[in-house]
Amino acid sequence: MHALDGVSLEIARNEFVAVSGPSGCGKSTLIHLLAGLEYPTAGEIFVDGLALHTAEDSALTRYRRRQVGLVFQFFNLLPTMNVLENVSFPLLLQGVSPQESEKRAAELVALVGLADRSKHFIHQLSGGEQQRTAIARALVHHPVLLIADEPTGNLDSHSAATVMRLLEKISAEQMTTLIVVTHSDEVARAASRRVEMRDGKVVRDSNQNVGPALVPRP
């Protein structure tokens, strides 16, 4: 059995797509491939003109640093850094100056509503605030694609609703294509398009007709 079997998708720029399905259906494999974390054993993947299936490791590293943002269920924030430092850290890895990194990070921290918490450390934040910090970090390099893997899975209902409103706002205002992987029907209904998976296959796609493609077929 293949983790993904005959999956063919086009996702448009600035589209908000929810990928849903039971555990083991292939959701995680799909986003790992789109994030350049794994190579496919067959088939082709193009994101914003880059052929991920043939790209060298160095090209995939640049892609992950500059073109794709990742948000995880467990936040993956650095506990020894405050909010602003966590958000600016990816820019420092790219060689951006500390002054410019802090400036851009402060703009994103304000965007997610945490300007008054920017000097707080991670253990001083609620779960919802930690997830908003993770979203700001994922956006700080202006990615063309933002992938959120179960972004509300560890949050209470109020925090989950806040995070989803924020992701919707970002998708609409920042011209960033958003793919959310979720088990939640409520989260999936918030998206403009829903893709359902079973046993490595796409069994339902609510929108087969999309615009200029970010992830096109060759």
Beta strands, then each sheet from edge to edge (+ up, - down):
strand 1: 11-12
strand 2: 16-20
strand 3: 46-47
strand 4: 50-51
strand 5: 68-71
strand 6: 145-149
strand 7: 177-182
strand 8: 193-198
strand 9: 201-205
strand 10: 213-215
sheet 1: 1+ 10-
sheet 2: 5+ 6+ 7+ 2+ 8+ 9-
sheet 3: 3+ 4-
end
